[in-house]
Amino acid sequence: AQSVSQHNHHVILSEAASLELGCNYSYGGTVNLFWYVQYPGQHLQLLLKYFSGDPLVKGIKGFEAEFIKSKFSFNLRKPSVQWSDTAEYFCAVNGRNAGNMLTFGGGTRLMVKP
Amino acid sequence: KAGVTQTPRYLIKTRGQQVTLSCSPISGHRSVSWYQQTPGQGLQFLFEYFSETQRNKGNFPGRFSGRQFSNSRSEMNVSTLELGDSALYLCASSRSSLTEAFFGQGTRLTVV
């Protein structure tokens, strides 16, 4: 069975600090990888995705993530966070043979202090 | 273009009752998936429908069921509601297989 682990449950940063959120997955096959963000009171939105190709993917709002196959990791990064990045972030995995079924990590709540 | 629409947004039901939630996917999307979000268990996959057929099913009891219509709209039904079914139920639509999912605002179900 596939699983996704997000190491940090809560992260507090000051504005302009750099961000890295960890995500590791377990799956016995080829995967697609996603990061979703849920701003307070809003629906889940896609930040970025990896299907194949360049393992360093860039998403919206200055976020990027790197897929390291040997480490089963897909960590999310942003060089300089803003107060508006305060949200909950979810890493998700979709096995290539599993249709559109997503397995989500437990989420990381990020608070950015102005 | 319109996003994924879920109705109703909020529901309060009594234990033992049944409930039906509705989801209208983005136009042209053929896949609809349902998820349950709770503070304790996080986001858990319920099932996926593609072209009116259930393609994947999560680890939920048979009280949870769903269907998809020919226009891709989907409903999920929960029978014999339990207090633990209180959650935010999210619907996501995708154009086809192995494409990104777009989520609706969710239906918040409270069972009392």
gemmi code that builds the backbone of each chain (N, CA, C; Angstrom):
import gemmi

chains = {
    "A": [
        ("ALA", (0.854, -1.193, 0.000), (0.000, 0.000, 0.000), (0.889, 1.243, 0.000)),
        ("GLN", (0.417, 2.272, -0.662), (1.234, 3.467, -0.703), (0.983, 4.330, 0.514)),
        ("SER", (1.990, 5.099, 0.903), (1.861, 6.005, 2.033), (2.722, 7.229, 1.781)),
        ("VAL", (2.367, 8.318, 2.439), (3.089, 9.576, 2.313), (3.328, 10.132, 3.704)),
        ("SER", (4.552, 10.556, 3.949), (4.906, 11.073, 5.262), (5.426, 12.504, 5.137)),
        ("GLN", (4.822, 13.407, 5.893), (5.318, 14.769, 5.961), (5.878, 14.968, 7.361)),
        ("HIS", (7.138, 15.326, 7.419), (7.850, 15.280, 8.687), (7.445, 16.387, 9.647)),
        ("ASN", (7.139, 17.547, 9.125), (6.828, 18.691, 9.959), (5.325, 18.906, 9.999)),
        ("HIS", (4.765, 18.909, 11.211), (3.333, 19.135, 11.321), (3.025, 20.625, 11.405)),
        ("HIS", (3.903, 21.346, 12.100), (3.726, 22.795, 12.259), (5.070, 23.467, 12.025)),
        ("VAL", (5.043, 24.533, 11.241), (6.251, 25.311, 10.978), (5.899, 26.789, 11.155)),
        ("ILE", (6.736, 27.483, 11.895), (6.545, 28.920, 12.074), (7.797, 29.623, 11.562)),
        ("LEU", (7.606, 30.555, 10.651), (8.720, 31.297, 10.065), (8.419, 32.785, 10.073)),
        ("SER", (9.448, 33.558, 10.024), (9.292, 34.995, 9.825), (9.324, 35.288, 8.339)),
        ("GLU", (8.710, 36.388, 7.951), (8.731, 36.779, 6.537), (10.174, 36.866, 6.039)),
        ("ALA", (10.376, 36.471, 4.814), (11.662, 36.476, 4.117), (12.534, 35.268, 4.459)),
        ("ALA", (12.107, 34.465, 5.409), (12.874, 33.250, 5.713), (12.679, 32.239, 4.589)),
        ("SER", (13.628, 31.311, 4.482), (13.496, 30.256, 3.477), (12.695, 29.097, 4.053)),
        ("LEU", (12.022, 28.385, 3.155), (11.144, 27.296, 3.557), (11.556, 26.007, 2.878)),
        ("GLU", (11.566, 24.937, 3.639), (11.665, 23.605, 3.051), (10.775, 22.680, 3.845)),
        ("LEU", (9.821, 22.065, 3.173), (8.916, 21.097, 3.786), (9.228, 19.716, 3.217)),
        ("GLY", (9.413, 18.779, 4.128), (9.793, 17.441, 3.700), (8.603, 16.565, 3.358)),
        ("CYS", (8.801, 15.700, 2.368), (7.778, 14.731, 1.973), (8.486, 13.475, 1.507)),
        ("ASN", (8.164, 12.354, 2.105), (8.659, 11.053, 1.664), (7.478, 10.140, 1.383)),
        ("TYR", (7.638, 9.289, 0.396), (6.540, 8.407, 0.051), (7.026, 6.974, -0.038)),
        ("SER", (6.068, 6.090, 0.059), (6.348, 4.677, -0.093), (5.381, 4.126, -1.127)),
        ("TYR", (5.944, 3.584, -2.195), (5.090, 3.018, -3.245), (5.935, 2.118, -4.117)),
        ("GLY", (5.438, 0.960, -4.431), (6.192, -0.002, -5.220), (5.999, 0.142, -6.704)),
        ("GLY", (6.198, 1.316, -7.237), (6.017, 1.522, -8.666), (6.276, 2.971, -9.026)),
        ("THR", (5.977, 3.311, -10.263), (6.179, 4.678, -10.736), (5.060, 5.575, -10.224)),
        ("VAL", (5.420, 6.785, -9.851), (4.437, 7.667, -9.236), (4.398, 9.036, -9.905)),
        ("ASN", (3.284, 9.693, -9.721), (3.165, 11.128, -9.953), (3.120, 11.786, -8.582)),
        ("LEU", (3.684, 12.979, -8.478), (3.791, 13.647, -7.175), (3.208, 15.046, -7.239)),
        ("PHE", (2.600, 15.460, -6.145), (1.909, 16.738, -6.113), (2.131, 17.428, -4.765)),
        ("TRP", (2.090, 18.743, -4.804), (1.922, 19.528, -3.592), (0.659, 20.375, -3.772)),
        ("TYR", (-0.197, 20.299, -2.761), (-1.408, 21.113, -2.724), (-1.321, 22.051, -1.529)),
        ("VAL", (-2.012, 23.187, -1.643), (-2.055, 24.150, -0.549), (-3.516, 24.454, -0.224)),
        ("GLN", (-3.777, 24.619, 1.053), (-5.133, 24.966, 1.496), (-5.032, 26.220, 2.343)),
        ("TYR", (-5.389, 27.367, 1.764), (-5.402, 28.616, 2.517), (-6.613, 28.626, 3.432)),
        ("PRO", (-6.564, 29.354, 4.523), (-7.685, 29.356, 5.473), (-9.006, 29.656, 4.783)),
        ("GLY", (-9.962, 28.769, 4.951), (-11.295, 28.963, 4.398), (-11.416, 28.714, 2.914)),
        ("GLN", (-10.353, 28.228, 2.283), (-10.404, 28.017, 0.841), (-10.221, 26.544, 0.506)),
        ("HIS", (-10.466, 26.232, -0.775), (-10.337, 24.841, -1.197), (-8.887, 24.495, -1.505)),
        ("LEU", (-8.623, 23.228, -1.603), (-7.294, 22.752, -1.966), (-6.926, 23.238, -3.360)),
        ("GLN", (-5.705, 23.773, -3.487), (-5.243, 24.251, -4.790), (-3.908, 23.586, -5.103)),
        ("LEU", (-3.706, 23.285, -6.370), (-2.460, 22.668, -6.791), (-1.339, 23.696, -6.820)),
        ("LEU", (-0.243, 23.388, -6.144), (0.945, 24.247, -6.170), (1.864, 23.840, -7.301)),
        ("LEU", (2.135, 22.546, -7.375), (2.982, 22.031, -8.441), (2.827, 20.526, -8.537)),
        ("LYS", (3.361, 19.987, -9.638), (3.210, 18.562, -9.904), (4.465, 18.040, -10.602)),
        ("TYR", (4.718, 16.750, -10.398), (5.783, 16.077, -11.131), (5.203, 14.819, -11.752)),
        ("PHE", (5.347, 14.723, -13.074), (4.935, 13.508, -13.768), (6.154, 12.768, -14.309)),
        ("SER", (7.050, 13.499, -14.943), (8.267, 12.907, -15.490), (9.182, 14.056, -15.916)),
        ("GLY", (10.402, 13.696, -16.339), (11.309, 14.712, -16.854), (12.168, 15.333, -15.762)),
        ("ASP", (12.419, 16.633, -15.896), (13.287, 17.355, -14.964), (12.756, 17.180, -13.542)),
        ("PRO", (13.588, 16.640, -12.651), (13.115, 16.395, -11.286), (12.916, 17.666, -10.463)),
        ("LEU", (13.402, 18.785, -10.944), (13.175, 20.051, -10.261), (12.008, 20.754, -10.952)),
        ("VAL", (10.897, 20.850, -10.228), (9.701, 21.433, -10.839), (9.364, 22.745, -10.168)),
        ("LYS", (8.900, 23.669, -10.960), (8.521, 24.978, -10.441), (7.003, 25.105, -10.491)),
        ("GLY", (6.468, 25.713, -9.425), (5.037, 25.884, -9.367), (4.654, 27.341, -9.273)),
        ("ILE", (3.453, 27.552, -8.763), (2.965, 28.916, -8.636), (3.544, 29.585, -7.408)),
        ("LYS", (3.492, 30.895, -7.392), (3.858, 31.710, -6.231), (5.292, 31.482, -5.754)),
        ("GLY", (6.180, 31.122, -6.661), (7.593, 31.000, -6.327), (7.997, 29.700, -5.659)),
        ("PHE", (7.079, 28.749, -5.573), (7.401, 27.455, -4.975), (8.078, 26.537, -5.988)),
        ("GLU", (8.925, 25.668, -5.484), (9.535, 24.637, -6.307), (9.676, 23.375, -5.471)),
        ("ALA", (9.849, 22.253, -6.148), (10.035, 20.986, -5.445), (11.006, 20.134, -6.240)),
        ("GLU", (11.745, 19.313, -5.526), (12.706, 18.431, -6.169), (12.373, 16.980, -5.869)),
        ("PHE", (12.252, 16.205, -6.933), (11.999, 14.772, -6.818), (13.346, 14.061, -6.769)),
        ("ILE", (13.611, 13.372, -5.675), (14.816, 12.553, -5.568), (14.362, 11.105, -5.470)),
        ("LYS", (14.477, 10.411, -6.587), (13.924, 9.058, -6.675), (14.588, 8.111, -5.680)),
        ("SER", (15.906, 8.249, -5.526), (16.638, 7.329, -4.655), (16.250, 7.487, -3.193)),
        ("LYS", (15.740, 8.649, -2.859), (15.327, 8.913, -1.471), (13.812, 8.878, -1.309)),
        ("PHE", (13.084, 8.599, -2.364), (11.620, 8.607, -2.341), (11.126, 9.913, -1.721)),
        ("SER", (11.723, 11.016, -2.138), (11.364, 12.293, -1.540), (10.923, 13.302, -2.585)),
        ("PHE", (10.121, 14.245, -2.130), (9.620, 15.317, -3.002), (9.438, 16.539, -2.106)),
        ("ASN", (10.531, 17.174, -1.759), (10.495, 18.278, -0.802), (10.115, 19.590, -1.480)),
        ("LEU", (9.351, 20.374, -0.766), (8.876, 21.661, -1.264), (9.772, 22.769, -0.728)),
        ("ARG", (10.089, 23.740, -1.580), (10.971, 24.832, -1.155), (10.444, 26.161, -1.657)),
        ("LYS", (10.791, 27.196, -0.887), (10.565, 28.579, -1.337), (11.658, 29.424, -0.702)),
        ("PRO", (12.377, 30.207, -1.490), (13.528, 30.950, -0.962), (13.150, 32.018, 0.070)),
        ("SER", (11.968, 32.627, -0.100), (11.607, 33.735, 0.774), (10.087, 33.749, 0.952)),
        ("VAL", (9.638, 33.382, 2.135), (8.192, 33.276, 2.342), (7.587, 34.635, 2.670)),
        ("GLN", (6.281, 34.712, 2.398), (5.524, 35.925, 2.694), (4.402, 35.570, 3.660)),
        ("TRP", (3.882, 36.592, 4.320), (2.777, 36.379, 5.254), (1.624, 35.648, 4.566)),
        ("SER", (1.400, 35.933, 3.295), (0.291, 35.325, 2.548), (0.503, 33.833, 2.263)),
        ("ASP", (1.677, 33.315, 2.575), (1.914, 31.879, 2.405), (1.403, 31.065, 3.591)),
        ("THR", (0.893, 31.736, 4.593), (0.310, 31.041, 5.739), (-0.830, 30.157, 5.254)),
        ("ALA", (-0.694, 28.864, 5.486), (-1.647, 27.895, 4.927), (-1.242, 26.503, 5.401)),
        ("GLU", (-2.027, 25.512, 4.975), (-1.647, 24.123, 5.205), (-1.225, 23.513, 3.873)),
        ("TYR", (-0.122, 22.796, 3.905), (0.460, 22.239, 2.691), (0.408, 20.723, 2.746)),
        ("PHE", (-0.034, 20.141, 1.633), (-0.190, 18.695, 1.552), (0.614, 18.133, 0.389)),
        ("CYS", (1.380, 17.117, 0.681), (2.067, 16.351, -0.350), (1.168, 15.177, -0.725)),
        ("ALA", (1.123, 14.811, -2.001), (0.263, 13.709, -2.433), (0.950, 12.894, -3.509)),
        ("VAL", (0.614, 11.627, -3.534), (1.195, 10.679, -4.478), (0.082, 9.952, -5.220)),
        ("ASN", (0.338, 9.692, -6.486), (-0.612, 8.951, -7.296), (0.165, 7.888, -8.045)),
        ("GLY", (-0.120, 6.640, -7.781), (0.558, 5.581, -8.504), (0.120, 5.553, -9.947)),
        ("ARG", (1.053, 5.274, -10.829), (0.742, 5.351, -12.262), (-0.342, 4.346, -12.667)),
        ("ASN", (-0.514, 3.306, -11.899), (-1.551, 2.321, -12.224), (-2.785, 2.465, -11.349)),
        ("ALA", (-2.916, 3.592, -10.677), (-3.997, 3.755, -9.699), (-5.000, 4.809, -10.118)),
        ("GLY", (-5.180, 5.005, -11.408), (-6.141, 6.009, -11.848), (-5.788, 7.362, -11.275)),
        ("ASN", (-6.771, 8.035, -10.724), (-6.545, 9.349, -10.126), (-6.622, 9.304, -8.607)),
        ("MET", (-6.412, 8.151, -8.032), (-6.454, 8.014, -6.587), (-5.220, 8.654, -5.976)),
        ("LEU", (-5.426, 9.647, -5.118), (-4.330, 10.332, -4.451), (-4.203, 9.858, -3.012)),
        ("THR", (-2.959, 9.616, -2.606), (-2.673, 9.373, -1.200), (-1.981, 10.615, -0.661)),
        ("PHE", (-2.547, 11.193, 0.399), (-2.042, 12.440, 0.939), (-1.206, 12.204, 2.184)),
        ("GLY", (-0.238, 13.088, 2.383), (0.441, 13.144, 3.665), (-0.451, 13.841, 4.679)),
        ("GLY", (0.009, 13.882, 5.921), (-0.791, 14.443, 7.001), (-0.898, 15.958, 6.987)),
        ("GLY", (-0.119, 16.603, 6.147), (-0.193, 18.058, 6.052), (0.798, 18.753, 6.968)),
        ("THR", (1.208, 19.946, 6.560), (2.072, 20.805, 7.372), (1.422, 22.176, 7.459)),
        ("ARG", (1.171, 22.614, 8.678), (0.606, 23.949, 8.877), (1.752, 24.941, 8.959)),
        ("LEU", (1.774, 25.868, 8.044), (2.798, 26.903, 8.009), (2.201, 28.226, 8.475)),
        ("MET", (2.864, 28.841, 9.437), (2.484, 30.178, 9.867), (3.663, 31.096, 9.602)),
        ("VAL", (3.411, 32.164, 8.863), (4.448, 33.136, 8.577), (4.131, 34.403, 9.358)),
        ("LYS", (5.064, 34.784, 10.205), (4.881, 35.976, 11.039), (5.334, 37.204, 10.267)),
        ("PRO", (4.498, 38.258, 10.269), (4.884, 39.466, 9.514), (6.044, 40.208, 10.179)),
    ],
    "B": [
        ("LYS", (-13.512, 29.617, -16.496), (-14.356, 28.432, -16.522), (-14.699, 28.031, -15.101)),
        ("ALA", (-15.901, 27.495, -14.911), (-16.381, 27.183, -13.573), (-15.554, 26.051, -12.985)),
        ("GLY", (-15.377, 26.128, -11.648), (-14.622, 25.095, -10.963), (-15.515, 23.948, -10.555)),
        ("VAL", (-15.021, 23.142, -9.655), (-15.784, 22.013, -9.129), (-16.794, 22.543, -8.113)),
        ("THR", (-18.028, 22.175, -8.288), (-19.094, 22.674, -7.425), (-19.661, 21.557, -6.582)),
        ("GLN", (-19.684, 21.784, -5.288), (-20.247, 20.787, -4.375), (-21.451, 21.384, -3.644)),
        ("THR", (-22.489, 20.590, -3.556), (-23.680, 21.017, -2.812), (-24.186, 19.890, -1.935)),
        ("PRO", (-24.751, 20.206, -0.767), (-24.735, 21.533, -0.171), (-23.377, 21.836, 0.466)),
        ("ARG", (-23.170, 23.029, 0.926), (-21.909, 23.364, 1.583), (-21.878, 22.868, 3.030)),
        ("TYR", (-23.015, 22.887, 3.662), (-23.099, 22.466, 5.061), (-24.330, 21.587, 5.254)),
        ("LEU", (-24.168, 20.594, 6.124), (-25.266, 19.678, 6.430), (-25.170, 19.279, 7.894)),
        ("ILE", (-26.306, 19.219, 8.542), (-26.366, 18.648, 9.883), (-27.372, 17.514, 9.845)),
        ("LYS", (-26.931, 16.343, 10.241), (-27.784, 15.159, 10.211), (-27.723, 14.478, 11.577)),
        ("THR", (-28.744, 13.663, 11.807), (-28.818, 12.907, 13.050), (-28.270, 11.505, 12.836)),
        ("ARG", (-27.645, 10.985, 13.846), (-27.115, 9.616, 13.786), (-28.201, 8.646, 13.312)),
        ("GLY", (-27.828, 7.777, 12.394), (-28.774, 6.802, 11.862), (-29.411, 7.218, 10.539)),
        ("GLN", (-29.389, 8.508, 10.260), (-29.962, 8.976, 8.997), (-29.007, 8.679, 7.844)),
        ("GLN", (-29.458, 8.978, 6.648), (-28.588, 8.869, 5.485), (-28.448, 10.244, 4.834)),
        ("VAL", (-27.419, 10.396, 4.014), (-27.170, 11.686, 3.396), (-26.627, 11.489, 1.981)),
        ("THR", (-26.965, 12.409, 1.100), (-26.455, 12.392, -0.276), (-25.786, 13.722, -0.560)),
        ("LEU", (-24.546, 13.643, -1.033), (-23.780, 14.827, -1.390), (-23.602, 14.843, -2.894)),
        ("SER", (-23.545, 16.047, -3.462), (-23.472, 16.165, -4.907), (-22.214, 16.904, -5.343)),
        ("CYS", (-21.725, 16.533, -6.515), (-20.520, 17.158, -7.056), (-20.681, 17.342, -8.563)),
        ("SER", (-20.468, 18.556, -9.022), (-20.443, 18.830, -10.462), (-19.008, 19.137, -10.859)),
        ("PRO", (-18.414, 18.294, -11.698), (-17.006, 18.503, -12.058), (-16.840, 19.640, -13.054)),
        ("ILE", (-15.602, 19.985, -13.291), (-15.287, 20.965, -14.326), (-15.735, 20.395, -15.662)),
        ("SER", (-16.273, 21.258, -16.508), (-16.756, 20.816, -17.810), (-15.648, 20.107, -18.588)),
        ("GLY", (-15.969, 18.922, -19.101), (-14.988, 18.160, -19.864), (-14.202, 17.159, -19.039)),
        ("HIS", (-14.313, 17.246, -17.739), (-13.613, 16.286, -16.876), (-14.446, 15.032, -16.707)),
        ("ARG", (-13.800, 13.871, -16.866), (-14.527, 12.605, -16.815), (-14.312, 11.837, -15.515)),
        ("SER", (-13.311, 12.248, -14.758), (-13.006, 11.538, -13.518), (-13.428, 12.376, -12.318)),
        ("VAL", (-14.117, 11.746, -11.398), (-14.504, 12.393, -10.145), (-14.069, 11.507, -8.990)),
        ("SER", (-13.373, 12.107, -8.041), (-12.935, 11.378, -6.844), (-13.499, 12.056, -5.616)),
        ("TRP", (-13.677, 11.275, -4.575), (-14.190, 11.785, -3.303), (-13.180, 11.501, -2.207)),
        ("TYR", (-13.062, 12.469, -1.292), (-12.145, 12.354, -0.158), (-12.866, 12.803, 1.115)),
        ("GLN", (-12.450, 12.209, 2.215), (-12.930, 12.623, 3.526), (-11.772, 13.306, 4.248)),
        ("GLN", (-12.022, 14.491, 4.803), (-10.983, 15.198, 5.540), (-11.427, 15.406, 6.989)),
        ("THR", (-10.648, 14.877, 7.902), (-10.912, 15.058, 9.336), (-9.627, 15.476, 10.023)),
        ("PRO", (-9.736, 16.156, 11.183), (-8.515, 16.570, 11.890), (-7.656, 15.370, 12.309)),
        ("GLY", (-8.282, 14.270, 12.633), (-7.527, 13.132, 13.129), (-6.916, 12.259, 12.053)),
        ("GLN", (-7.641, 12.037, 10.975), (-7.200, 11.119, 9.914), (-6.694, 11.825, 8.670)),
        ("GLY", (-6.847, 13.139, 8.612), (-6.380, 13.872, 7.443), (-7.261, 13.617, 6.235)),
        ("LEU", (-6.647, 13.632, 5.069), (-7.367, 13.439, 3.799), (-7.292, 11.976, 3.403)),
        ("GLN", (-8.453, 11.353, 3.291), (-8.493, 9.940, 2.931), (-9.370, 9.739, 1.699)),
        ("PHE", (-8.874, 8.917, 0.802), (-9.562, 8.635, -0.456), (-10.754, 7.723, -0.213)),
        ("LEU", (-11.889, 8.119, -0.777), (-13.098, 7.293, -0.685), (-13.278, 6.436, -1.928)),
        ("PHE", (-13.465, 7.056, -3.055), (-13.598, 6.328, -4.321), (-13.430, 7.279, -5.494)),
        ("GLU", (-13.212, 6.665, -6.659), (-13.073, 7.398, -7.911), (-14.017, 6.819, -8.936)),
        ("TYR", (-14.659, 7.704, -9.679), (-15.497, 7.292, -10.797), (-14.940, 7.878, -12.082)),
        ("PHE", (-14.983, 7.054, -13.096), (-14.514, 7.479, -14.419), (-15.491, 6.930, -15.443)),
        ("SER", (-16.063, 7.813, -16.215), (-17.057, 7.418, -17.223), (-18.105, 6.481, -16.626)),
        ("GLU", (-18.658, 6.879, -15.507), (-19.779, 6.211, -14.827), (-19.401, 4.897, -14.139)),
        ("THR", (-18.123, 4.550, -14.134), (-17.698, 3.295, -13.523), (-16.793, 3.588, -12.332)),
        ("GLN", (-17.002, 2.860, -11.256), (-16.107, 3.026, -10.114), (-14.770, 2.381, -10.445)),
        ("ARG", (-13.715, 3.172, -10.396), (-12.412, 2.666, -10.832), (-11.516, 2.306, -9.648)),
        ("ASN", (-11.678, 3.047, -8.555), (-10.888, 2.778, -7.357), (-11.765, 2.980, -6.138)),
        ("LYS", (-11.441, 2.248, -5.080), (-12.199, 2.386, -3.853), (-11.248, 2.381, -2.682)),
        ("GLY", (-11.462, 3.292, -1.747), (-10.640, 3.353, -0.548), (-11.144, 2.395, 0.509)),
        ("ASN", (-10.536, 2.481, 1.664), (-10.827, 1.545, 2.738), (-11.912, 2.090, 3.667)),
        ("PHE", (-13.094, 2.207, 3.142), (-14.233, 2.688, 3.921), (-15.320, 1.621, 3.916)),
        ("PRO", (-16.176, 1.616, 4.950), (-17.234, 0.585, 4.994), (-18.259, 0.775, 3.885)),
        ("GLY", (-19.044, -0.264, 3.668), (-20.031, -0.261, 2.595), (-21.122, 0.782, 2.751)),
        ("ARG", (-21.189, 1.419, 3.932), (-22.183, 2.489, 4.128), (-21.888, 3.687, 3.203)),
        ("PHE", (-20.665, 3.763, 2.749), (-20.255, 4.834, 1.842), (-20.353, 4.313, 0.411)),
        ("SER", (-21.133, 4.997, -0.388), (-21.286, 4.574, -1.779), (-21.357, 5.804, -2.668)),
        ("GLY", (-21.226, 5.572, -3.948), (-21.290, 6.698, -4.859), (-21.767, 6.261, -6.214)),
        ("ARG", (-21.949, 7.231, -7.071), (-22.260, 6.933, -8.464), (-21.912, 8.147, -9.307)),
        ("GLN", (-21.823, 7.897, -10.597), (-21.547, 8.984, -11.538), (-22.537, 8.893, -12.672)),
        ("PHE", (-23.009, 10.022, -13.090), (-24.003, 10.076, -14.151), (-23.345, 10.313, -15.508)),
        ("SER", (-24.123, 10.207, -16.557), (-23.565, 10.321, -17.907), (-22.997, 11.711, -18.180)),
        ("ASN", (-23.436, 12.713, -17.430), (-22.882, 14.063, -17.618), (-21.679, 14.308, -16.693)),
        ("SER", (-21.173, 13.242, -16.088), (-20.008, 13.234, -15.194), (-20.300, 13.737, -13.790)),
        ("ARG", (-21.469, 14.300, -13.555), (-21.815, 14.684, -12.183), (-21.824, 13.449, -11.295)),
        ("SER", (-21.469, 13.650, -10.044), (-21.363, 12.497, -9.145), (-22.086, 12.783, -7.826)),
        ("GLU", (-22.541, 11.723, -7.232), (-23.122, 11.802, -5.893), (-22.456, 10.779, -5.007)),
        ("MET", (-22.348, 11.102, -3.732), (-21.951, 10.078, -2.773), (-23.011, 10.007, -1.688)),
        ("ASN", (-23.210, 8.818, -1.197), (-24.241, 8.558, -0.219), (-23.619, 7.894, 0.994)),
        ("VAL", (-24.036, 8.345, 2.150), (-23.620, 7.673, 3.381), (-24.891, 7.262, 4.110)),
        ("SER", (-25.021, 5.974, 4.369), (-26.203, 5.481, 5.062), (-25.879, 5.223, 6.537)),
        ("THR", (-26.898, 5.154, 7.342), (-26.765, 4.864, 8.767), (-25.615, 5.678, 9.380)),
        ("LEU", (-25.773, 6.973, 9.341), (-24.714, 7.872, 9.770), (-24.278, 7.626, 11.205)),
        ("GLU", (-22.978, 7.750, 11.404), (-22.382, 7.636, 12.742), (-21.718, 8.967, 13.090)),
        ("LEU", (-21.521, 9.194, 14.379), (-20.899, 10.451, 14.806), (-19.543, 10.642, 14.130)),
        ("GLY", (-18.822, 9.561, 13.944), (-17.493, 9.617, 13.342), (-17.487, 9.971, 11.868)),
        ("ASP", (-18.665, 10.040, 11.267), (-18.739, 10.434, 9.846), (-18.692, 11.947, 9.688)),
        ("SER", (-18.727, 12.672, 10.784), (-18.610, 14.126, 10.730), (-17.263, 14.477, 10.122)),
        ("ALA", (-17.289, 15.246, 9.047), (-16.056, 15.525, 8.310), (-16.352, 16.523, 7.204)),
        ("LEU", (-15.267, 16.953, 6.567), (-15.386, 17.711, 5.325), (-15.215, 16.725, 4.186)),
        ("TYR", (-16.190, 16.653, 3.310), (-16.136, 15.744, 2.169), (-15.791, 16.546, 0.929)),
        ("LEU", (-14.686, 16.150, 0.321), (-14.171, 16.872, -0.834), (-14.346, 16.061, -2.105)),
        ("CYS", (-14.697, 16.766, -3.144), (-14.803, 16.167, -4.468), (-13.696, 16.771, -5.328)),
        ("ALA", (-13.104, 15.950, -6.164), (-12.071, 16.423, -7.077), (-12.365, 15.901, -8.473)),
        ("SER", (-12.138, 16.725, -9.473), (-12.324, 16.246, -10.841), (-11.020, 16.340, -11.614)),
        ("SER", (-10.884, 15.415, -12.552), (-9.703, 15.367, -13.416), (-10.161, 15.139, -14.843)),
        ("ARG", (-9.384, 15.652, -15.783), (-9.781, 15.519, -17.189), (-9.776, 14.054, -17.621)),
        ("SER", (-8.727, 13.352, -17.236), (-8.615, 11.940, -17.611), (-7.722, 11.280, -16.586)),
        ("SER", (-7.145, 10.149, -16.947), (-6.238, 9.480, -16.014), (-4.913, 10.225, -15.935)),
        ("LEU", (-4.314, 10.159, -14.778), (-2.962, 10.670, -14.567), (-2.832, 12.149, -14.915)),
        ("THR", (-3.874, 12.895, -14.600), (-3.799, 14.348, -14.712), (-4.134, 14.936, -13.350)),
        ("GLU", (-3.801, 16.212, -13.170), (-4.001, 16.782, -11.851), (-5.475, 16.891, -11.490)),
        ("ALA", (-5.742, 16.837, -10.193), (-7.097, 16.920, -9.673), (-7.382, 18.336, -9.209)),
        ("PHE", (-8.595, 18.787, -9.498), (-9.061, 20.088, -9.060), (-10.152, 19.859, -8.020)),
        ("PHE", (-10.004, 20.510, -6.890), (-10.899, 20.249, -5.766), (-11.999, 21.292, -5.629)),
        ("GLY", (-13.138, 20.841, -5.126), (-14.224, 21.731, -4.769), (-14.036, 22.265, -3.359)),
        ("GLN", (-14.986, 23.097, -2.932), (-14.916, 23.707, -1.602), (-15.278, 22.721, -0.496)),
        ("GLY", (-15.960, 21.665, -0.873), (-16.306, 20.653, 0.106), (-17.688, 20.831, 0.700)),
        ("THR", (-18.184, 19.744, 1.252), (-19.421, 19.748, 2.033), (-19.049, 19.379, 3.459)),
        ("ARG", (-19.395, 20.259, 4.381), (-19.091, 19.955, 5.790), (-20.302, 19.276, 6.404)),
        ("LEU", (-20.118, 18.017, 6.740), (-21.189, 17.214, 7.329), (-20.966, 17.097, 8.835)),
        ("THR", (-21.995, 17.435, 9.576), (-21.959, 17.262, 11.023), (-23.042, 16.272, 11.412)),
        ("VAL", (-22.664, 15.234, 12.118), (-23.619, 14.224, 12.580), (-23.790, 14.392, 14.088)),
        ("VAL", (-25.042, 14.591, 14.482), (-25.314, 14.818, 15.916), (-26.157, 13.691, 16.494)),
    ],
}
model = gemmi.Model(1)
for chain_id, residues in chains.items():
    chain = gemmi.Chain(chain_id)
    for i, (resn, *xyz) in enumerate(residues, 1):
        res = gemmi.Residue()
        res.name, res.seqid = resn, gemmi.SeqId(i, " ")
        for name, pos in zip(("N", "CA", "C"), xyz):
            atom = gemmi.Atom()
            atom.name, atom.element = name, gemmi.Element(name[0])
            atom.pos, atom.b_iso = gemmi.Position(*pos), 0.0
            res.add_atom(atom)
        chain.add_residue(res)
    model.add_chain(chain)
structure = gemmi.Structure()
structure.add_model(model)
structure.setup_entities()
